[in-house]
Amino acid sequence: MKRRRLVNYLCAIISLLCCLKVHAQQITVTGKVTDQTNGNPLAGASVNIFLKKQQRF
């Protein structure tokens, strides 16, 4: 019985975390990432946006 309850809690937590991840992906960012020295585009570059709690798009 305790094991079943633990599995239920873990499933609930994982479901909530998945919802948060989906919610975080509703912003579209466009542009081009270039090398600072020569201006050539960088292939495979990743962009992360970190906002303060009070800032919103």
N, C-alpha and C positions, 0 to 999 in steps of 0.2 A: 504493500500500500504506500509506504514512504517513497519507494522507488518510482512508482507511478506519478505521485505528486511532484517529485523532482523533475521528471520528464515533462510534465505539463508546464511547470514554471520555466524550464529551459526553452520550450517551444514558444511560450508567450514572450519571453525576452528576445529571442531571435526574431520573431515576427515584428516586434516593435522596432528593433534595430534596422531591419530591412525597410520598414516604412520611412524611417528617418533618412536613410541613404537615398531612397527614391525622391523624397521631398527635396533633398539638397541638390538634385540634378535638374532643377527647373530653370536654370539660368543659362542662356546661350551667350558664349563669348566668341567674337570673331576677330580676326586680325592675322598678322604674320610675325613670327618670331625670327629675328635676324641676329647675326653675329655683330657684336659691337665694333669690332676692328675693321671689317671689310663690307658689312652690310649684306652678306649672303644669307639666304634663308637657312634655318637649321632644321634638318630632317629629324622627325621623331621627338621633337621637344614637347615637354609637358608643362602645363601652366596651372598653378594653384592660386586661388584667390582667398585671402584671409581677411575677414571683416571683423570689426569690433562689434560687440553685441548690439549697439544702438544703430549701426549703419545697415541699410537695406538697399537693394536694387529696386 
